[in-house]
Amino acid sequence: MSVKVGQKAPDFEANAFYEGGFKKVKLSDYKDKWVVICFYPGDFTFV
Amino acid sequence: MASVAARYEELKELGVEVLSCSVDSQFTHKIWQEVELSKMVDGGVPFPMLSDTGGKVGSLYGVYDEEEGVNLRGRFLIDPDGVIQAMEVLTPPVGRNFSELVRQVQAFQHVRKTGEPTPAGWQPGKKTLKPGPELVGRVWETWKIGD
């Protein structure tokens, strides 16, 4: 693991689909908020 | 993702923003939303679905599986200071438990507000502990498993 609890979450920027459109999302856009990031293997999978 | 989307309101009430992330493109996310997710959850997935082609973000968080070329099921809870408070990583065949995520959010928010640590299995309204020298060896007097 390259990250640890109690340490800063690494910032990133990614393309996203949101509210019907495409936008760029940066983790730092969510400063001062609680955030949950959920990684998953792929679309169209349902576990 | 549908299971998180279905109970997104609970997280929203707790002031939690959700970002989902896979190696699929944003275009694939759009199609998935349109042909499937929107039929499973009213209105579809209400949070940004991030595209992590190449696994750059997953690699940063240690969840990118280079052999399979996908991100593992990693969940990270980040506080308003940008600090990771909780993380859980599962291999692909087992899904996550949404209720435990909500419980963890409530516990971390309680700790942040009050400074009181929450014992195992804590739920809102349950007993917390006041750490100090006088508690050492005497937790059994104030807290029992199941409290």
N, CA and C atoms of all chains as a GROMACS GRO file, in nm:
protein
  582
    1MET      N    1   0.083  -0.120   0.000
    1MET     CA    2   0.000   0.000   0.000
    1MET      C    3   0.086   0.125   0.000
    2SER      N    4   0.053   0.216  -0.084
    2SER     CA    5   0.131   0.338  -0.091
    2SER      C    6   0.069   0.449  -0.006
    3VAL      N    7  -0.046   0.424   0.053
    3VAL     CA    8  -0.108   0.525   0.139
    3VAL      C    9  -0.133   0.463   0.277
    4LYS      N   10  -0.145   0.550   0.376
    4LYS     CA   11  -0.169   0.502   0.512
    4LYS      C   12  -0.279   0.584   0.577
    5VAL      N   13  -0.350   0.522   0.670
    5VAL     CA   14  -0.447   0.600   0.745
    5VAL      C   15  -0.371   0.698   0.834
    6GLY      N   16  -0.431   0.815   0.853
    6GLY     CA   17  -0.366   0.919   0.933
    6GLY      C   18  -0.277   1.009   0.850
    7GLN      N   19  -0.262   0.975   0.721
    7GLN     CA   20  -0.180   1.059   0.633
    7GLN      C   21  -0.268   1.125   0.526
    8LYS      N   22  -0.213   1.231   0.467
    8LYS     CA   23  -0.287   1.305   0.364
    8LYS      C   24  -0.320   1.216   0.245
    9ALA      N   25  -0.440   1.228   0.196
    9ALA     CA   26  -0.480   1.155   0.076
    9ALA      C   27  -0.413   1.220  -0.045
   10PRO      N   28  -0.348   1.142  -0.132
   10PRO     CA   29  -0.282   1.204  -0.248
   10PRO      C   30  -0.385   1.271  -0.341
   11ASP      N   31  -0.351   1.390  -0.387
   11ASP     CA   32  -0.442   1.462  -0.478
   11ASP      C   33  -0.431   1.401  -0.617
   12PHE      N   34  -0.537   1.416  -0.694
   12PHE     CA   35  -0.537   1.365  -0.832
   12PHE      C   36  -0.638   1.445  -0.913
   13GLU      N   37  -0.628   1.431  -1.044
   13GLU     CA   38  -0.729   1.490  -1.133
   13GLU      C   39  -0.772   1.381  -1.230
   14ALA      N   40  -0.900   1.371  -1.255
   14ALA     CA   41  -0.948   1.266  -1.346
   14ALA      C   42  -1.069   1.317  -1.424
   15ASN      N   43  -1.088   1.261  -1.544
   15ASN     CA   44  -1.209   1.288  -1.619
   15ASN      C   45  -1.324   1.214  -1.552
   16ALA      N   46  -1.442   1.274  -1.555
   16ALA     CA   47  -1.554   1.209  -1.489
   16ALA      C   48  -1.682   1.228  -1.568
   17PHE      N   49  -1.773   1.135  -1.546
   17PHE     CA   50  -1.910   1.152  -1.595
   17PHE      C   51  -1.994   1.191  -1.476
   18TYR      N   52  -2.063   1.305  -1.488
   18TYR     CA   53  -2.139   1.354  -1.373
   18TYR      C   54  -2.256   1.440  -1.420
   19GLU      N   55  -2.373   1.411  -1.370
   19GLU     CA   56  -2.496   1.486  -1.403
   19GLU      C   57  -2.516   1.499  -1.553
   20GLY      N   58  -2.492   1.389  -1.624
   20GLY     CA   59  -2.519   1.386  -1.766
   20GLY      C   60  -2.410   1.444  -1.854
   21GLY      N   61  -2.302   1.495  -1.794
   21GLY     CA   62  -2.197   1.555  -1.875
   21GLY      C   63  -2.058   1.509  -1.834
   22PHE      N   64  -1.960   1.560  -1.907
   22PHE     CA   65  -1.822   1.524  -1.876
   22PHE      C   66  -1.752   1.641  -1.807
   23LYS      N   67  -1.679   1.610  -1.702
   23LYS     CA   68  -1.606   1.718  -1.634
   23LYS      C   69  -1.478   1.663  -1.573
   24LYS      N   70  -1.391   1.756  -1.532
   24LYS     CA   71  -1.268   1.717  -1.462
   24LYS      C   72  -1.295   1.725  -1.312
   25VAL      N   73  -1.248   1.624  -1.241
   25VAL     CA   74  -1.265   1.624  -1.096
   25VAL      C   75  -1.127   1.619  -1.032
   26LYS      N   76  -1.106   1.709  -0.936
   26LYS     CA   77  -0.982   1.706  -0.857
   26LYS      C   78  -1.020   1.678  -0.713
   27LEU      N   79  -0.941   1.595  -0.645
   27LEU     CA   80  -0.972   1.571  -0.504
   27LEU      C   81  -0.966   1.702  -0.426
   28SER      N   82  -0.872   1.789  -0.464
   28SER     CA   83  -0.858   1.916  -0.390
   28SER      C   84  -0.980   2.008  -0.407
   29ASP      N   85  -1.068   1.977  -0.505
   29ASP     CA   86  -1.195   2.052  -0.516
   29ASP      C   87  -1.284   2.026  -0.394
   30TYR      N   88  -1.254   1.917  -0.322
   30TYR     CA   89  -1.340   1.876  -0.211
   30TYR      C   90  -1.280   1.910  -0.074
   31LYS      N   91  -1.192   2.009  -0.075
   31LYS     CA   92  -1.130   2.055   0.049
   31LYS      C   93  -1.240   2.090   0.150
   32ASP      N   94  -1.216   2.061   0.276
   32ASP     CA   95  -1.310   2.090   0.385
   32ASP      C   96  -1.437   2.004   0.382
   33LYS      N   97  -1.433   1.896   0.306
   33LYS     CA   98  -1.549   1.807   0.304
   33LYS      C   99  -1.507   1.664   0.337
   34TRP      N  100  -1.600   1.587   0.387
   34TRP     CA  101  -1.579   1.443   0.400
   34TRP      C  102  -1.597   1.382   0.262
   35VAL      N  103  -1.506   1.294   0.223
   35VAL     CA  104  -1.512   1.233   0.090
   35VAL      C  105  -1.493   1.082   0.103
   36VAL      N  106  -1.571   1.007   0.028
   36VAL     CA  107  -1.547   0.863   0.015
   36VAL      C  108  -1.511   0.835  -0.130
   37ILE      N  109  -1.396   0.772  -0.151
   37ILE     CA  110  -1.360   0.728  -0.286
   37ILE      C  111  -1.380   0.577  -0.292
   38CYS      N  112  -1.459   0.533  -0.388
   38CYS     CA  113  -1.484   0.389  -0.405
   38CYS      C  114  -1.424   0.342  -0.537
   39PHE      N  115  -1.317   0.266  -0.528
   39PHE     CA  116  -1.260   0.204  -0.648
   39PHE      C  117  -1.332   0.072  -0.673
   40TYR      N  118  -1.347   0.034  -0.798
   40TYR     CA  119  -1.409  -0.096  -0.831
   40TYR      C  120  -1.352  -0.142  -0.964
   41PRO      N  121  -1.358  -0.275  -0.987
   41PRO     CA  122  -1.287  -0.330  -1.105
   41PRO      C  123  -1.339  -0.280  -1.240
   42GLY      N  124  -1.470  -0.268  -1.254
   42GLY     CA  125  -1.514  -0.222  -1.385
   42GLY      C  126  -1.663  -0.204  -1.396
   43ASP      N  127  -1.704  -0.118  -1.490
   43ASP     CA  128  -1.846  -0.097  -1.518
   43ASP      C  129  -1.908  -0.230  -1.561
   44PHE      N  130  -2.035  -0.241  -1.542
   44PHE     CA  131  -2.112  -0.360  -1.581
   44PHE      C  132  -2.076  -0.483  -1.497
   45THR      N  133  -2.010  -0.461  -1.382
   45THR     CA  134  -1.989  -0.572  -1.290
   45THR      C  135  -2.073  -0.544  -1.166
   46PHE      N  136  -2.126  -0.648  -1.106
   46PHE     CA  137  -2.217  -0.624  -0.994
   46PHE      C  138  -2.197  -0.714  -0.875
   47VAL      N  139  -2.089  -0.692  -0.804
   47VAL     CA  140  -2.075  -0.765  -0.678
   47VAL      C  141  -2.098  -0.663  -0.567
   48MET      N  142  -2.173  -0.024  -0.746
   48MET     CA  143  -2.202   0.120  -0.742
   48MET      C  144  -2.350   0.148  -0.719
   49ALA      N  145  -2.433   0.058  -0.771
   49ALA     CA  146  -2.578   0.078  -0.756
   49ALA      C  147  -2.617   0.076  -0.608
   50SER      N  148  -2.548  -0.009  -0.529
   50SER     CA  149  -2.585  -0.018  -0.387
   50SER      C  150  -2.547   0.110  -0.313
   51VAL      N  151  -2.440   0.175  -0.354
   51VAL     CA  152  -2.403   0.303  -0.292
   51VAL      C  153  -2.500   0.411  -0.339
   52ALA      N  154  -2.531   0.408  -0.469
   52ALA     CA  155  -2.622   0.508  -0.525
   52ALA      C  156  -2.759   0.502  -0.458
   53ALA      N  157  -2.805   0.378  -0.430
   53ALA     CA  158  -2.938   0.360  -0.373
   53ALA      C  159  -2.950   0.422  -0.234
   54ARG      N  160  -2.837   0.428  -0.161
   54ARG     CA  161  -2.841   0.481  -0.025
   54ARG      C  162  -2.758   0.609  -0.012
   55TYR      N  163  -2.736   0.675  -0.125
   55TYR     CA  164  -2.655   0.797  -0.130
   55TYR      C  165  -2.708   0.906  -0.037
   56GLU      N  166  -2.841   0.912  -0.024
   56GLU     CA  167  -2.904   1.015   0.060
   56GLU      C  168  -2.851   1.011   0.204
   57GLU      N  169  -2.827   0.890   0.254
   57GLU     CA  170  -2.777   0.875   0.392
   57GLU      C  171  -2.640   0.941   0.406
   58LEU      N  172  -2.556   0.926   0.304
   58LEU     CA  173  -2.423   0.987   0.308
   58LEU      C  174  -2.434   1.138   0.292
   59LYS      N  175  -2.525   1.180   0.204
   59LYS     CA  176  -2.545   1.322   0.179
   59LYS      C  177  -2.588   1.393   0.308
   60GLU      N  178  -2.676   1.326   0.384
   60GLU     CA  179  -2.721   1.384   0.511
   60GLU      C  180  -2.605   1.400   0.609
   61LEU      N  181  -2.506   1.314   0.597
   61LEU     CA  182  -2.388   1.322   0.684
   61LEU      C  183  -2.283   1.417   0.624
   62GLY      N  184  -2.316   1.479   0.511
   62GLY     CA  185  -2.224   1.574   0.448
   62GLY      C  186  -2.106   1.506   0.380
   63VAL      N  187  -2.128   1.384   0.331
   63VAL     CA  188  -2.019   1.310   0.267
   63VAL      C  189  -2.035   1.313   0.115
   64GLU      N  190  -1.928   1.350   0.045
   64GLU     CA  191  -1.927   1.346  -0.101
   64GLU      C  192  -1.871   1.212  -0.146
   65VAL      N  193  -1.929   1.156  -0.251
   65VAL     CA  194  -1.884   1.025  -0.300
   65VAL      C  195  -1.822   1.041  -0.438
   66LEU      N  196  -1.711   0.973  -0.461
   66LEU     CA  197  -1.651   0.964  -0.593
   66LEU      C  198  -1.630   0.815  -0.622
   67SER      N  199  -1.679   0.767  -0.735
   67SER     CA  200  -1.647   0.629  -0.772
   67SER      C  201  -1.539   0.633  -0.878
   68CYS      N  202  -1.463   0.524  -0.889
   68CYS     CA  203  -1.347   0.529  -0.977
   68CYS      C  204  -1.313   0.391  -1.033
   69SER      N  205  -1.312   0.380  -1.165
   69SER     CA  206  -1.268   0.256  -1.229
   69SER      C  207  -1.183   0.293  -1.350
   70VAL      N  208  -1.124   0.192  -1.414
   70VAL     CA  209  -1.038   0.221  -1.529
   70VAL      C  210  -1.119   0.246  -1.657
   71ASP      N  211  -1.252   0.237  -1.647
   71ASP     CA  212  -1.336   0.263  -1.765
   71ASP      C  213  -1.331   0.412  -1.802
   72SER      N  214  -1.356   0.441  -1.928
   72SER     CA  215  -1.359   0.581  -1.971
   72SER      C  216  -1.487   0.648  -1.923
   73GLN      N  217  -1.489   0.780  -1.925
   73GLN     CA  218  -1.610   0.853  -1.887
   73GLN      C  219  -1.724   0.823  -1.984
   74PHE      N  220  -1.687   0.782  -2.106
   74PHE     CA  221  -1.789   0.749  -2.207
   74PHE      C  222  -1.857   0.617  -2.170
   75THR      N  223  -1.777   0.520  -2.125
   75THR     CA  224  -1.834   0.393  -2.079
   75THR      C  225  -1.923   0.417  -1.957
   76HIS      N  226  -1.878   0.505  -1.867
   76HIS     CA  227  -1.960   0.537  -1.749
   76HIS      C  228  -2.098   0.589  -1.794
   77LYS      N  229  -2.094   0.674  -1.896
   77LYS     CA  230  -2.220   0.733  -1.945
   77LYS      C  231  -2.315   0.624  -1.995
   78ILE      N  232  -2.260   0.532  -2.074
   78ILE     CA  233  -2.344   0.424  -2.129
   78ILE      C  234  -2.396   0.334  -2.016
   79TRP      N  235  -2.308   0.302  -1.920
   79TRP     CA  236  -2.350   0.217  -1.808
   79TRP      C  237  -2.465   0.283  -1.732
   80GLN      N  238  -2.448   0.413  -1.708
   80GLN     CA  239  -2.553   0.489  -1.639
   80GLN      C  240  -2.684   0.481  -1.718
   81GLU      N  241  -2.675   0.503  -1.849
   81GLU     CA  242  -2.797   0.513  -1.930
   81GLU      C  243  -2.866   0.379  -1.948
   82VAL      N  244  -2.787   0.273  -1.977
   82VAL     CA  245  -2.854   0.146  -2.010
   82VAL      C  246  -2.882   0.060  -1.887
   83GLU      N  247  -2.810   0.083  -1.778
   83GLU     CA  248  -2.829  -0.010  -1.666
   83GLU      C  249  -2.855   0.060  -1.532
   84LEU      N  250  -2.761   0.144  -1.488
   84LEU     CA  251  -2.772   0.200  -1.353
   84LEU      C  252  -2.902   0.279  -1.333
   85SER      N  253  -2.941   0.354  -1.435
   85SER     CA  254  -3.061   0.436  -1.423
   85SER      C  255  -3.186   0.349  -1.410
   86LYS      N  256  -3.173   0.221  -1.446
   86LYS     CA  257  -3.288   0.130  -1.432
   86LYS      C  258  -3.286   0.059  -1.297
   87MET      N  259  -3.172   0.065  -1.230
   87MET     CA  260  -3.161  -0.002  -1.100
   87MET      C  261  -3.187   0.095  -0.986
   88VAL      N  262  -3.150   0.220  -1.008
   88VAL     CA  263  -3.164   0.323  -0.904
   88VAL      C  264  -3.234   0.442  -0.968
   89ASP      N  265  -3.334   0.494  -0.898
   89ASP     CA  266  -3.407   0.609  -0.948
   89ASP      C  267  -3.311   0.724  -0.977
   90GLY      N  268  -3.306   0.768  -1.102
   90GLY     CA  269  -3.217   0.880  -1.137
   90GLY      C  270  -3.074   0.838  -1.166
   91GLY      N  271  -3.040   0.712  -1.141
   91GLY     CA  272  -2.904   0.664  -1.168
   91GLY      C  273  -2.806   0.707  -1.061
   92VAL      N  274  -2.679   0.688  -1.090
   92VAL     CA  275  -2.573   0.724  -0.994
   92VAL      C  276  -2.565   0.876  -0.981
   93PRO      N  277  -2.582   0.930  -0.859
   93PRO     CA  278  -2.590   1.076  -0.843
   93PRO      C  279  -2.455   1.143  -0.815
   94PHE      N  280  -2.346   1.067  -0.815
   94PHE     CA  281  -2.215   1.127  -0.785
   94PHE      C  282  -2.121   1.111  -0.903
   95PRO      N  283  -2.009   1.186  -0.905
   95PRO     CA  284  -1.917   1.177  -1.019
   95PRO      C  285  -1.856   1.038  -1.031
   96MET      N  286  -1.856   0.986  -1.153
   96MET     CA  287  -1.794   0.856  -1.182
   96MET      C  288  -1.662   0.886  -1.253
   97LEU      N  289  -1.552   0.860  -1.184
   97LEU     CA  290  -1.421   0.898  -1.234
   97LEU      C  291  -1.363   0.792  -1.328
   98SER      N  292  -1.296   0.841  -1.431
   98SER     CA  293  -1.228   0.753  -1.524
   98SER      C  294  -1.079   0.750  -1.490
   99ASP      N  295  -1.031   0.629  -1.467
   99ASP     CA  296  -0.890   0.614  -1.426
   99ASP      C  297  -0.818   0.524  -1.527
  100THR      N  298  -0.826   0.560  -1.656
  100THR     CA  299  -0.760   0.480  -1.758
  100THR      C  300  -0.609   0.478  -1.730
  101GLY      N  301  -0.553   0.358  -1.731
  101GLY     CA  302  -0.411   0.344  -1.699
  101GLY      C  303  -0.386   0.323  -1.550
  102GLY      N  304  -0.489   0.341  -1.469
  102GLY     CA  305  -0.476   0.312  -1.326
  102GLY      C  306  -0.388   0.408  -1.248
  103LYS      N  307  -0.377   0.534  -1.298
  103LYS     CA  308  -0.290   0.630  -1.230
  103LYS      C  309  -0.337   0.661  -1.088
  104VAL      N  310  -0.468   0.684  -1.077
  104VAL     CA  311  -0.522   0.717  -0.944
  104VAL      C  312  -0.516   0.594  -0.853
  105GLY      N  313  -0.556   0.479  -0.910
  105GLY     CA  314  -0.551   0.354  -0.833
  105GLY      C  315  -0.410   0.324  -0.783
  106SER      N  316  -0.309   0.352  -0.866
  106SER     CA  317  -0.171   0.329  -0.825
  106SER      C  318  -0.133   0.418  -0.707
  107LEU      N  319  -0.180   0.545  -0.713
  107LEU     CA  320  -0.152   0.639  -0.602
  107LEU      C  321  -0.204   0.585  -0.470
  108TYR      N  322  -0.316   0.514  -0.477
  108TYR     CA  323  -0.382   0.463  -0.356
  108TYR      C  324  -0.351   0.316  -0.330
  109GLY      N  325  -0.263   0.257  -0.414
  109GLY     CA  326  -0.221   0.119  -0.391
  109GLY      C  327  -0.326   0.015  -0.422
  110VAL      N  328  -0.424   0.047  -0.507
  110VAL     CA  329  -0.529  -0.050  -0.537
  110VAL      C  330  -0.530  -0.093  -0.684
  111TYR      N  331  -0.432  -0.044  -0.762
  111TYR     CA  332  -0.430  -0.082  -0.904
  111TYR      C  333  -0.361  -0.217  -0.920
  112ASP      N  334  -0.431  -0.312  -0.983
  112ASP     CA  335  -0.378  -0.445  -1.008
  112ASP      C  336  -0.321  -0.446  -1.150
  113GLU      N  337  -0.188  -0.440  -1.160
  113GLU     CA  338  -0.124  -0.428  -1.291
  113GLU      C  339  -0.149  -0.549  -1.380
  114GLU      N  340  -0.153  -0.668  -1.318
  114GLU     CA  341  -0.172  -0.789  -1.397
  114GLU      C  342  -0.309  -0.790  -1.466
  115GLU      N  343  -0.411  -0.753  -1.391
  115GLU     CA  344  -0.548  -0.755  -1.446
  115GLU      C  345  -0.582  -0.623  -1.515
  116GLY      N  346  -0.505  -0.520  -1.485
  116GLY     CA  347  -0.533  -0.389  -1.545
  116GLY      C  348  -0.658  -0.323  -1.490
  117VAL      N  349  -0.695  -0.357  -1.367
  117VAL     CA  350  -0.814  -0.295  -1.305
  117VAL      C  351  -0.783  -0.248  -1.163
  118ASN      N  352  -0.872  -0.166  -1.110
  118ASN     CA  353  -0.862  -0.126  -0.970
  118ASN      C  354  -0.936  -0.227  -0.882
  119LEU      N  355  -0.876  -0.261  -0.770
  119LEU     CA  356  -0.942  -0.349  -0.673
  119LEU      C  357  -1.051  -0.271  -0.601
  120ARG      N  358  -1.132  -0.343  -0.523
  120ARG     CA  359  -1.239  -0.274  -0.449
  120ARG      C  360  -1.180  -0.205  -0.327
  121GLY      N  361  -1.138  -0.081  -0.346
  121GLY     CA  362  -1.078  -0.004  -0.236
  121GLY      C  363  -1.169   0.110  -0.198
  122ARG      N  364  -1.189   0.125  -0.067
  122ARG     CA  365  -1.275   0.234  -0.019
  122ARG      C  366  -1.195   0.318   0.078
  123PHE      N  367  -1.193   0.447   0.055
  123PHE     CA  368  -1.113   0.539   0.136
  123PHE      C  369  -1.203   0.650   0.191
  124LEU      N  370  -1.197   0.667   0.322
  124LEU     CA  371  -1.274   0.776   0.385
  124LEU      C  372  -1.176   0.888   0.420
  125ILE      N  373  -1.201   1.006   0.365
  125ILE     CA  374  -1.110   1.120   0.380
  125ILE      C  375  -1.181   1.230   0.457
  126ASP      N  376  -1.116   1.286   0.560
  126ASP     CA  377  -1.180   1.388   0.643
  126ASP      C  378  -1.163   1.528   0.582
  127PRO      N  379  -1.226   1.630   0.641
  127PRO     CA  380  -1.220   1.764   0.582
  127PRO      C  381  -1.079   1.824   0.576
  128ASP      N  382  -0.983   1.767   0.649
  128ASP     CA  383  -0.844   1.812   0.638
  128ASP      C  384  -0.769   1.739   0.528
  129GLY      N  385  -0.838   1.650   0.457
  129GLY     CA  386  -0.773   1.574   0.350
  129GLY      C  387  -0.694   1.455   0.401
  130VAL      N  388  -0.719   1.414   0.525
  130VAL     CA  389  -0.647   1.300   0.584
  130VAL      C  390  -0.731   1.173   0.568
  131ILE      N  391  -0.665   1.065   0.527
  131ILE     CA  392  -0.734   0.936   0.515
  131ILE      C  393  -0.760   0.882   0.656
  132GLN      N  394  -0.886   0.863   0.692
  132GLN     CA  395  -0.920   0.811   0.824
  132GLN      C  396  -0.946   0.661   0.822
  133ALA      N  397  -0.992   0.610   0.709
  133ALA     CA  398  -1.023   0.466   0.702
  133ALA      C  399  -1.003   0.418   0.562
  134MET      N  400  -0.961   0.294   0.548
  134MET     CA  401  -0.953   0.234   0.416
  134MET      C  402  -0.978   0.085   0.425
  135GLU      N  403  -1.035   0.032   0.319
  135GLU     CA  404  -1.067  -0.111   0.315
  135GLU      C  405  -1.049  -0.155   0.170
  136VAL      N  406  -0.976  -0.265   0.152
  136VAL     CA  407  -0.953  -0.312   0.015
  136VAL      C  408  -0.993  -0.459   0.007
  137LEU      N  409  -1.080  -0.491  -0.088
  137LEU     CA  410  -1.125  -0.628  -0.109
  137LEU      C  411  -1.087  -0.674  -0.250
  138THR      N  412  -1.065  -0.804  -0.266
  138THR     CA  413  -1.046  -0.856  -0.402
  138THR      C  414  -1.182  -0.854  -0.472
  139PRO      N  415  -1.181  -0.859  -0.606
  139PRO     CA  416  -1.305  -0.835  -0.680
  139PRO      C  417  -1.429  -0.920  -0.645
  140PRO      N  418  -1.418  -1.049  -0.606
  140PRO     CA  419  -1.544  -1.126  -0.596
  140PRO      C  420  -1.634  -1.092  -0.477
  141VAL      N  421  -1.586  -1.015  -0.380
  141VAL     CA  422  -1.672  -0.985  -0.264
  141VAL      C  423  -1.704  -0.835  -0.260
  142GLY      N  424  -1.831  -0.806  -0.249
  142GLY     CA  425  -1.876  -0.666  -0.245
  142GLY      C  426  -1.866  -0.609  -0.105
  143ARG      N  427  -1.882  -0.477  -0.097
  143ARG     CA  428  -1.866  -0.408   0.032
  143ARG      C  429  -1.997  -0.400   0.108
  144ASN      N  430  -1.987  -0.363   0.235
  144ASN     CA  431  -2.106  -0.346   0.317
  144ASN      C  432  -2.130  -0.197   0.342
  145PHE      N  433  -2.234  -0.145   0.278
  145PHE     CA  434  -2.261  -0.001   0.286
  145PHE      C  435  -2.288   0.044   0.429
  146SER      N  436  -2.358  -0.040   0.506
  146SER     CA  437  -2.393  -0.001   0.643
  146SER      C  438  -2.269   0.025   0.728
  147GLU      N  439  -2.165  -0.053   0.704
  147GLU     CA  440  -2.042  -0.033   0.780
  147GLU      C  441  -1.976   0.100   0.742
  148LEU      N  442  -1.986   0.137   0.617
  148LEU     CA  443  -1.933   0.268   0.575
  148LEU      C  444  -2.003   0.380   0.652
  149VAL      N  445  -2.136   0.373   0.658
  149VAL     CA  446  -2.212   0.478   0.729
  149VAL      C  447  -2.173   0.480   0.877
  150ARG      N  448  -2.159   0.362   0.937
  150ARG     CA  449  -2.121   0.355   1.078
  150ARG      C  450  -1.983   0.420   1.100
  151GLN      N  451  -1.891   0.390   1.010
  151GLN     CA  452  -1.756   0.448   1.024
  151GLN      C  453  -1.760   0.600   1.010
  152VAL      N  454  -1.837   0.649   0.914
  152VAL     CA  455  -1.849   0.794   0.896
  152VAL      C  456  -1.902   0.857   1.025
  153GLN      N  457  -2.009   0.797   1.081
  153GLN     CA  458  -2.068   0.852   1.203
  153GLN      C  459  -1.967   0.850   1.318
  154ALA      N  460  -1.891   0.742   1.329
  154ALA     CA  461  -1.794   0.730   1.438
  154ALA      C  462  -1.681   0.833   1.420
  155PHE      N  463  -1.628   0.846   1.299
  155PHE     CA  464  -1.519   0.941   1.277
  155PHE      C  465  -1.568   1.086   1.295
  156GLN      N  466  -1.690   1.112   1.256
  156GLN     CA  467  -1.744   1.247   1.275
  156GLN      C  468  -1.764   1.276   1.423
  157HIS      N  469  -1.805   1.173   1.497
  157HIS     CA  470  -1.823   1.190   1.642
  157HIS      C  471  -1.688   1.219   1.709
  158VAL      N  472  -1.587   1.144   1.671
  158VAL     CA  473  -1.453   1.163   1.729
  158VAL      C  474  -1.401   1.303   1.696
  159ARG      N  475  -1.423   1.344   1.572
  159ARG     CA  476  -1.374   1.476   1.530
  159ARG      C  477  -1.442   1.588   1.610
  160LYS      N  478  -1.569   1.569   1.639
  160LYS     CA  479  -1.647   1.672   1.710
  160LYS      C  480  -1.618   1.674   1.860
  161THR      N  481  -1.607   1.556   1.919
  161THR     CA  482  -1.601   1.548   2.065
  161THR      C  483  -1.464   1.508   2.119
  162GLY      N  484  -1.380   1.446   2.034
  162GLY     CA  485  -1.252   1.396   2.081
  162GLY      C  486  -1.264   1.265   2.159
  163GLU      N  487  -1.386   1.214   2.172
  163GLU     CA  488  -1.405   1.089   2.246
  163GLU      C  489  -1.390   0.969   2.154
  164PRO      N  490  -1.297   0.877   2.186
  164PRO     CA  491  -1.284   0.757   2.104
  164PRO      C  492  -1.408   0.669   2.116
  165THR      N  493  -1.441   0.599   2.007
  165THR     CA  494  -1.559   0.512   2.009
  165THR      C  495  -1.515   0.366   2.013
  166PRO      N  496  -1.568   0.288   2.107
  166PRO     CA  497  -1.528   0.147   2.117
  166PRO      C  498  -1.581   0.062   2.002
  167ALA      N  499  -1.539  -0.065   2.002
  167ALA     CA  500  -1.576  -0.159   1.895
  167ALA      C  501  -1.727  -0.161   1.872
  168GLY      N  502  -1.766  -0.155   1.746
  168GLY     CA  503  -1.908  -0.169   1.711
  168GLY      C  504  -1.994  -0.049   1.750
  169TRP      N  505  -1.930   0.063   1.786
  169TRP     CA  506  -2.005   0.181   1.832
  169TRP      C  507  -2.106   0.228   1.727
  170GLN      N  508  -2.222   0.269   1.776
  170GLN     CA  509  -2.325   0.331   1.693
  170GLN      C  510  -2.363   0.462   1.761
  171PRO      N  511  -2.417   0.560   1.684
  171PRO     CA  512  -2.458   0.686   1.746
  171PRO      C  513  -2.550   0.660   1.866
  172GLY      N  514  -2.527   0.732   1.974
  172GLY     CA  515  -2.609   0.717   2.093
  172GLY      C  516  -2.549   0.620   2.193
  173LYS      N  517  -2.453   0.540   2.148
  173LYS     CA  518  -2.390   0.443   2.238
  173LYS      C  519  -2.275   0.509   2.314
  174LYS      N  520  -2.231   0.436   2.415
  174LYS     CA  521  -2.126   0.484   2.504
  174LYS      C  522  -1.992   0.508   2.432
  175THR      N  523  -1.920   0.613   2.473
  175THR     CA  524  -1.784   0.632   2.424
  175THR      C  525  -1.690   0.620   2.543
  176LEU      N  526  -1.561   0.627   2.518
  176LEU     CA  527  -1.464   0.613   2.626
  176LEU      C  528  -1.392   0.746   2.647
  177LYS      N  529  -1.358   0.776   2.773
  177LYS     CA  530  -1.278   0.896   2.802
  177LYS      C  531  -1.138   0.849   2.843
  178PRO      N  532  -1.045   0.853   2.747
  178PRO     CA  533  -0.914   0.797   2.777
  178PRO      C  534  -0.838   0.878   2.881
  179GLY      N  535  -0.755   0.811   2.957
  179GLY     CA  536  -0.674   0.876   3.060
  179GLY      C  537  -0.615   0.769   3.146
  180PRO      N  538  -0.519   0.806   3.232
  180PRO     CA  539  -0.451   0.705   3.315
  180PRO      C  540  -0.550   0.624   3.399
  181GLU      N  541  -0.659   0.689   3.444
  181GLU     CA  542  -0.752   0.619   3.532
  181GLU      C  543  -0.833   0.511   3.458
  182LEU      N  544  -0.832   0.516   3.324
  182LEU     CA  545  -0.908   0.415   3.247
  182LEU      C  546  -0.825   0.288   3.224
  183VAL      N  547  -0.693   0.301   3.236
  183VAL     CA  548  -0.605   0.188   3.203
  183VAL      C  549  -0.637   0.069   3.295
  184GLY      N  550  -0.667  -0.044   3.235
  184GLY     CA  551  -0.698  -0.164   3.312
  184GLY      C  552  -0.838  -0.164   3.372
  185ARG      N  553  -0.914  -0.057   3.347
  185ARG     CA  554  -1.047  -0.049   3.410
  185ARG      C  555  -1.159  -0.027   3.309
  186VAL      N  556  -1.127  -0.053   3.179
  186VAL     CA  557  -1.230  -0.037   3.077
  186VAL      C  558  -1.349  -0.126   3.110
  187TRP      N  559  -1.319  -0.246   3.167
  187TRP     CA  560  -1.425  -0.343   3.198
  187TRP      C  561  -1.530  -0.285   3.292
  188GLU      N  562  -1.492  -0.184   3.372
  188GLU     CA  563  -1.588  -0.126   3.467
  188GLU      C  564  -1.691  -0.037   3.397
  189THR      N  565  -1.647   0.024   3.285
  189THR     CA  566  -1.736   0.122   3.220
  189THR      C  567  -1.794   0.074   3.087
  190TRP      N  568  -1.728  -0.025   3.027
  190TRP     CA  569  -1.775  -0.067   2.894
  190TRP      C  570  -1.765  -0.217   2.879
  191LYS      N  571  -1.875  -0.276   2.829
  191LYS     CA  572  -1.875  -0.421   2.803
  191LYS      C  573  -1.898  -0.445   2.655
  192ILE      N  574  -1.848  -0.558   2.606
  192ILE     CA  575  -1.871  -0.593   2.465
  192ILE      C  576  -2.022  -0.596   2.441
  193GLY      N  577  -2.064  -0.525   2.339
  193GLY     CA  578  -2.207  -0.520   2.310
  193GLY      C  579  -2.271  -0.390   2.359
  194ASP      N  580  -2.200  -0.314   2.443
  194ASP     CA  581  -2.252  -0.184   2.490
  194ASP      C  582  -2.269  -0.089   2.374
   0.00000   0.00000   0.00000
